[in-house]
């Protein structure tokens, strides 16, 4: 692949990544539609037990409704898919599934700690599990697309 093409692809990836991060910040910290209203009580809200909230959303899916279950379970995974897909496009240093998964976990932990400290949302270990899975799946999609591209064009970016 030509050097100019690589430069254009990485530039577009950087623009997409910037837009993705801005959207992520908005939905995680400012969008009241997704349950991010500031808690007025002085209590910190948190869940430190893995799979409690995931199980609760699944068990009570009929009472909570499709939208709530979809937003929580699928939304937490889908929200981090672009992270795992775009980051390897813009930097060759992040072309490892392990690094992407660890970075996704680190970003998710950072988000959850900020939510706990600012009392916007809830610190939830289940969100971290789902977000990390999303980053890993995003990388898997990148890996598959990159493999297919190399198979078709026979060159590495």
C-alpha atoms as an extended CHARMM CRD file, in Angstrom:
* protein
*
       157  EXT
         1         1  UNK       CA              0.0000000000        0.0000000000        0.0000000000  PROA      1               0.0000000000
         2         2  UNK       CA              1.2620000000        3.4460000000       -0.8680000000  PROA      2               0.0000000000
         3         3  UNK       CA              2.5580000000        5.6970000000        1.8750000000  PROA      3               0.0000000000
         4         4  UNK       CA             -0.0030000000        8.3970000000        0.9800000000  PROA      4               0.0000000000
         5         5  UNK       CA             -2.8550000000        5.8820000000        1.2670000000  PROA      5               0.0000000000
         6         6  UNK       CA             -1.6140000000        4.7640000000        4.6920000000  PROA      6               0.0000000000
         7         7  UNK       CA             -1.4380000000        8.3960000000        5.7910000000  PROA      7               0.0000000000
         8         8  UNK       CA             -5.0110000000        9.0720000000        4.6050000000  PROA      8               0.0000000000
         9         9  UNK       CA             -6.3540000000        5.9300000000        6.3060000000  PROA      9               0.0000000000
        10        10  UNK       CA             -4.6460000000        6.7800000000        9.5950000000  PROA      10              0.0000000000
        11        11  UNK       CA             -5.8660000000       10.3870000000        9.3650000000  PROA      11              0.0000000000
        12        12  UNK       CA             -9.4590000000        9.2800000000        8.7880000000  PROA      12              0.0000000000
        13        13  UNK       CA             -9.0480000000        6.7760000000       11.6260000000  PROA      13              0.0000000000
        14        14  UNK       CA             -7.8750000000        9.5630000000       13.9220000000  PROA      14              0.0000000000
        15        15  UNK       CA            -10.8860000000       11.7090000000       13.0060000000  PROA      15              0.0000000000
        16        16  UNK       CA            -13.2340000000        8.7510000000       13.6120000000  PROA      16              0.0000000000
        17        17  UNK       CA            -11.5230000000        7.9590000000       16.9190000000  PROA      17              0.0000000000
        18        18  UNK       CA            -11.8170000000       11.5770000000       18.0720000000  PROA      18              0.0000000000
        19        19  UNK       CA            -15.5230000000       11.6520000000       17.1920000000  PROA      19              0.0000000000
        20        20  UNK       CA            -15.9840000000        8.3060000000       18.9350000000  PROA      20              0.0000000000
        21        21  UNK       CA            -14.3220000000        9.5440000000       22.1520000000  PROA      21              0.0000000000
        22        22  UNK       CA            -16.4490000000       12.7100000000       22.1360000000  PROA      22              0.0000000000
        23        23  UNK       CA            -19.6380000000       10.6420000000       21.6780000000  PROA      23              0.0000000000
        24        24  UNK       CA            -18.5390000000        8.2420000000       24.4140000000  PROA      24              0.0000000000
        25        25  UNK       CA            -17.9260000000       11.0960000000       26.8570000000  PROA      25              0.0000000000
        26        26  UNK       CA            -21.3190000000       12.5870000000       26.0380000000  PROA      26              0.0000000000
        27        27  UNK       CA            -23.2690000000        9.3430000000       26.4950000000  PROA      27              0.0000000000
        28        28  UNK       CA            -21.3860000000        8.2650000000       29.6250000000  PROA      28              0.0000000000
        29        29  UNK       CA            -21.3840000000       11.5610000000       31.4990000000  PROA      29              0.0000000000
        30        30  UNK       CA            -23.9180000000       14.0120000000       30.0860000000  PROA      30              0.0000000000
        31        31  UNK       CA            -26.8320000000       12.1940000000       28.4380000000  PROA      31              0.0000000000
        32        32  UNK       CA            -29.7700000000       12.0250000000       30.8530000000  PROA      32              0.0000000000
        33        33  UNK       CA            -31.5810000000        9.6880000000       28.4490000000  PROA      33              0.0000000000
        34        34  UNK       CA            -29.1660000000        6.9150000000       29.3670000000  PROA      34              0.0000000000
        35        35  UNK       CA            -29.5770000000        7.2440000000       33.1330000000  PROA      35              0.0000000000
        36        36  UNK       CA            -26.6670000000        9.5640000000       33.7660000000  PROA      36              0.0000000000
        37        37  UNK       CA            -28.4750000000       12.1580000000       35.8460000000  PROA      37              0.0000000000
        38        38  UNK       CA            -26.4140000000       13.3520000000       38.7850000000  PROA      38              0.0000000000
        39        39  UNK       CA            -27.3380000000       11.6910000000       42.0630000000  PROA      39              0.0000000000
        40        40  UNK       CA            -28.2860000000       14.3160000000       44.6190000000  PROA      40              0.0000000000
        41        41  UNK       CA            -27.8260000000       12.0830000000       47.6520000000  PROA      41              0.0000000000
        42        42  UNK       CA            -24.3990000000       11.8840000000       49.2350000000  PROA      42              0.0000000000
        43        43  UNK       CA            -24.2350000000        8.1160000000       48.7320000000  PROA      43              0.0000000000
        44        44  UNK       CA            -21.8850000000        6.5100000000       46.2720000000  PROA      44              0.0000000000
        45        45  UNK       CA            -23.5370000000        3.9220000000       44.0380000000  PROA      45              0.0000000000
        46        46  UNK       CA            -21.5070000000        0.8900000000       43.0920000000  PROA      46              0.0000000000
        47        47  UNK       CA            -21.5940000000       -2.8140000000       42.2870000000  PROA      47              0.0000000000
        48        48  UNK       CA            -18.4450000000       -4.8050000000       42.9960000000  PROA      48              0.0000000000
        49        49  UNK       CA            -19.8980000000       -8.3020000000       42.4760000000  PROA      49              0.0000000000
        50        50  UNK       CA            -19.3490000000       -9.6530000000       38.9530000000  PROA      50              0.0000000000
        51        51  UNK       CA            -22.4210000000      -10.5890000000       36.8950000000  PROA      51              0.0000000000
        52        52  UNK       CA            -25.0020000000       -9.3350000000       39.4460000000  PROA      52              0.0000000000
        53        53  UNK       CA            -26.3390000000       -6.5570000000       37.2220000000  PROA      53              0.0000000000
        54        54  UNK       CA            -26.0160000000       -8.6060000000       34.0480000000  PROA      54              0.0000000000
        55        55  UNK       CA            -28.0420000000      -11.3840000000       35.6780000000  PROA      55              0.0000000000
        56        56  UNK       CA            -30.5770000000       -8.8980000000       37.0640000000  PROA      56              0.0000000000
        57        57  UNK       CA            -31.1370000000       -7.3400000000       33.6420000000  PROA      57              0.0000000000
        58        58  UNK       CA            -31.5800000000      -10.7860000000       32.1040000000  PROA      58              0.0000000000
        59        59  UNK       CA            -33.8880000000      -12.2090000000       34.8130000000  PROA      59              0.0000000000
        60        60  UNK       CA            -36.1320000000       -9.1090000000       34.8410000000  PROA      60              0.0000000000
        61        61  UNK       CA            -35.9380000000       -8.4410000000       31.0740000000  PROA      61              0.0000000000
        62        62  UNK       CA            -39.7370000000       -8.6240000000       30.6470000000  PROA      62              0.0000000000
        63        63  UNK       CA            -40.4010000000       -6.1460000000       33.4590000000  PROA      63              0.0000000000
        64        64  UNK       CA            -37.5890000000       -3.7880000000       32.4410000000  PROA      64              0.0000000000
        65        65  UNK       CA            -38.4470000000       -3.8780000000       28.7550000000  PROA      65              0.0000000000
        66        66  UNK       CA            -36.4120000000       -4.5620000000       25.6660000000  PROA      66              0.0000000000
        67        67  UNK       CA            -34.9860000000       -1.0340000000       25.4090000000  PROA      67              0.0000000000
        68        68  UNK       CA            -33.5290000000       -1.0300000000       28.9330000000  PROA      68              0.0000000000
        69        69  UNK       CA            -32.0160000000       -4.5020000000       28.5900000000  PROA      69              0.0000000000
        70        70  UNK       CA            -30.6460000000       -3.7900000000       25.1100000000  PROA      70              0.0000000000
        71        71  UNK       CA            -29.1920000000       -0.4380000000       26.1540000000  PROA      71              0.0000000000
        72        72  UNK       CA            -27.4610000000       -1.8860000000       29.2000000000  PROA      72              0.0000000000
        73        73  UNK       CA            -26.1960000000       -5.2290000000       27.9500000000  PROA      73              0.0000000000
        74        74  UNK       CA            -25.6330000000       -4.6700000000       24.2260000000  PROA      74              0.0000000000
        75        75  UNK       CA            -24.9210000000       -0.9540000000       24.5920000000  PROA      75              0.0000000000
        76        76  UNK       CA            -22.0070000000       -1.5160000000       26.9710000000  PROA      76              0.0000000000
        77        77  UNK       CA            -20.4240000000       -3.9610000000       24.5250000000  PROA      77              0.0000000000
        78        78  UNK       CA            -21.1920000000       -1.9050000000       21.4040000000  PROA      78              0.0000000000
        79        79  UNK       CA            -19.9390000000        1.2830000000       23.0510000000  PROA      79              0.0000000000
        80        80  UNK       CA            -16.4010000000       -0.0880000000       23.1950000000  PROA      80              0.0000000000
        81        81  UNK       CA            -16.3370000000       -1.8990000000       19.8190000000  PROA      81              0.0000000000
        82        82  UNK       CA            -15.0080000000        1.2010000000       17.9940000000  PROA      82              0.0000000000
        83        83  UNK       CA            -12.1930000000        1.4830000000       20.5540000000  PROA      83              0.0000000000
        84        84  UNK       CA            -10.9440000000       -1.9990000000       19.7000000000  PROA      84              0.0000000000
        85        85  UNK       CA            -11.4540000000       -1.5340000000       15.9620000000  PROA      85              0.0000000000
        86        86  UNK       CA            -10.1430000000        1.9820000000       15.3170000000  PROA      86              0.0000000000
        87        87  UNK       CA             -7.1490000000        2.1260000000       17.6760000000  PROA      87              0.0000000000
        88        88  UNK       CA             -5.1340000000       -0.5020000000       15.7350000000  PROA      88              0.0000000000
        89        89  UNK       CA             -5.8480000000        1.4210000000       12.5290000000  PROA      89              0.0000000000
        90        90  UNK       CA             -4.3230000000        4.6430000000       13.8150000000  PROA      90              0.0000000000
        91        91  UNK       CA             -1.3110000000        3.1860000000       15.6310000000  PROA      91              0.0000000000
        92        92  UNK       CA              0.7260000000        0.0860000000       14.8560000000  PROA      92              0.0000000000
        93        93  UNK       CA              1.7780000000       -0.1670000000       18.5160000000  PROA      93              0.0000000000
        94        94  UNK       CA             -1.7810000000       -1.2380000000       19.3620000000  PROA      94              0.0000000000
        95        95  UNK       CA             -2.0140000000       -4.1970000000       16.9700000000  PROA      95              0.0000000000
        96        96  UNK       CA             -2.1450000000       -6.7660000000       19.7480000000  PROA      96              0.0000000000
        97        97  UNK       CA             -5.4030000000       -8.2230000000       21.0140000000  PROA      97              0.0000000000
        98        98  UNK       CA             -3.9970000000       -8.3610000000       24.5470000000  PROA      98              0.0000000000
        99        99  UNK       CA             -2.9530000000       -4.6910000000       24.4800000000  PROA      99              0.0000000000
       100       100  UNK       CA             -6.3210000000       -3.6050000000       23.1020000000  PROA      100             0.0000000000
       101       101  UNK       CA             -8.1730000000       -5.6610000000       25.7290000000  PROA      101             0.0000000000
       102       102  UNK       CA             -6.0170000000       -4.2260000000       28.5390000000  PROA      102             0.0000000000
       103       103  UNK       CA             -6.4250000000       -0.6850000000       27.1700000000  PROA      103             0.0000000000
       104       104  UNK       CA            -10.1970000000       -1.2160000000       26.9090000000  PROA      104             0.0000000000
       105       105  UNK       CA            -10.2470000000       -2.4060000000       30.5120000000  PROA      105             0.0000000000
       106       106  UNK       CA             -8.1550000000        0.6070000000       31.5590000000  PROA      106             0.0000000000
       107       107  UNK       CA            -10.4820000000        3.0350000000       29.7930000000  PROA      107             0.0000000000
       108       108  UNK       CA            -13.5300000000        1.3390000000       31.2820000000  PROA      108             0.0000000000
       109       109  UNK       CA            -12.0170000000        1.4200000000       34.7870000000  PROA      109             0.0000000000
       110       110  UNK       CA            -11.2360000000        5.1190000000       34.3410000000  PROA      110             0.0000000000
       111       111  UNK       CA            -14.8130000000        5.8330000000       33.2390000000  PROA      111             0.0000000000
       112       112  UNK       CA            -16.2760000000        3.8760000000       36.1600000000  PROA      112             0.0000000000
       113       113  UNK       CA            -14.0350000000        5.6150000000       38.7150000000  PROA      113             0.0000000000
       114       114  UNK       CA            -14.9930000000        9.0350000000       37.3160000000  PROA      114             0.0000000000
       115       115  UNK       CA            -18.6730000000        8.0310000000       37.5300000000  PROA      115             0.0000000000
       116       116  UNK       CA            -18.1860000000        6.9660000000       41.1520000000  PROA      116             0.0000000000
       117       117  UNK       CA            -16.3230000000       10.1010000000       42.1920000000  PROA      117             0.0000000000
       118       118  UNK       CA            -18.6650000000       12.5070000000       40.3980000000  PROA      118             0.0000000000
       119       119  UNK       CA            -21.7690000000       10.4620000000       41.3230000000  PROA      119             0.0000000000
       120       120  UNK       CA            -22.8080000000       10.4260000000       37.6830000000  PROA      120             0.0000000000
       121       121  UNK       CA            -24.0640000000        6.9370000000       37.0140000000  PROA      121             0.0000000000
       122       122  UNK       CA            -22.7940000000        4.0220000000       39.0310000000  PROA      122             0.0000000000
       123       123  UNK       CA            -19.4490000000        2.2360000000       39.4000000000  PROA      123             0.0000000000
       124       124  UNK       CA            -20.3340000000       -1.1980000000       38.0570000000  PROA      124             0.0000000000
       125       125  UNK       CA            -17.9140000000       -4.0780000000       37.6190000000  PROA      125             0.0000000000
       126       126  UNK       CA            -20.3890000000       -5.6160000000       35.1460000000  PROA      126             0.0000000000
       127       127  UNK       CA            -20.0750000000       -2.5410000000       32.9210000000  PROA      127             0.0000000000
       128       128  UNK       CA            -16.3080000000       -3.0470000000       32.9880000000  PROA      128             0.0000000000
       129       129  UNK       CA            -16.7390000000       -6.6870000000       31.9430000000  PROA      129             0.0000000000
       130       130  UNK       CA            -19.0620000000       -5.7390000000       29.0780000000  PROA      130             0.0000000000
       131       131  UNK       CA            -16.9090000000       -2.7670000000       27.9800000000  PROA      131             0.0000000000
       132       132  UNK       CA            -13.7530000000       -4.8780000000       27.9800000000  PROA      132             0.0000000000
       133       133  UNK       CA            -15.5400000000       -7.5640000000       25.9610000000  PROA      133             0.0000000000
       134       134  UNK       CA            -16.5830000000       -4.8440000000       23.5030000000  PROA      134             0.0000000000
       135       135  UNK       CA            -13.0000000000       -3.6520000000       23.0560000000  PROA      135             0.0000000000
       136       136  UNK       CA            -11.8260000000       -7.2530000000       22.5350000000  PROA      136             0.0000000000
       137       137  UNK       CA            -14.6130000000       -7.8900000000       19.9920000000  PROA      137             0.0000000000
       138       138  UNK       CA            -13.7100000000       -4.6550000000       18.2060000000  PROA      138             0.0000000000
       139       139  UNK       CA            -10.1380000000       -5.8570000000       17.9080000000  PROA      139             0.0000000000
       140       140  UNK       CA            -11.3500000000       -9.2380000000       16.6580000000  PROA      140             0.0000000000
       141       141  UNK       CA            -13.3120000000       -7.4430000000       13.9270000000  PROA      141             0.0000000000
       142       142  UNK       CA            -10.2080000000       -5.4050000000       13.0450000000  PROA      142             0.0000000000
       143       143  UNK       CA             -8.1150000000       -8.5830000000       12.9450000000  PROA      143             0.0000000000
       144       144  UNK       CA            -10.5880000000      -10.3380000000       10.6370000000  PROA      144             0.0000000000
       145       145  UNK       CA            -10.8610000000       -7.3080000000        8.3090000000  PROA      145             0.0000000000
       146       146  UNK       CA             -7.0730000000       -6.8770000000        8.2650000000  PROA      146             0.0000000000
       147       147  UNK       CA             -6.5840000000      -10.5840000000        7.5380000000  PROA      147             0.0000000000
       148       148  UNK       CA             -9.0880000000      -10.4570000000        4.6670000000  PROA      148             0.0000000000
       149       149  UNK       CA             -7.4970000000       -7.2770000000        3.2830000000  PROA      149             0.0000000000
       150       150  UNK       CA             -4.0350000000       -8.8700000000        3.3440000000  PROA      150             0.0000000000
       151       151  UNK       CA             -5.3930000000      -12.0130000000        1.7380000000  PROA      151             0.0000000000
       152       152  UNK       CA             -7.0030000000      -10.0120000000       -1.0700000000  PROA      152             0.0000000000
       153       153  UNK       CA             -4.2670000000       -7.3990000000       -1.5770000000  PROA      153             0.0000000000
       154       154  UNK       CA             -1.3080000000       -9.3800000000       -0.2310000000  PROA      154             0.0000000000
       155       155  UNK       CA              0.2540000000       -6.4630000000        1.6660000000  PROA      155             0.0000000000
       156       156  UNK       CA              0.4000000000       -5.2430000000        5.2350000000  PROA      156             0.0000000000
       157       157  UNK       CA             -0.4560000000       -1.6440000000        6.1670000000  PROA      157             0.0000000000
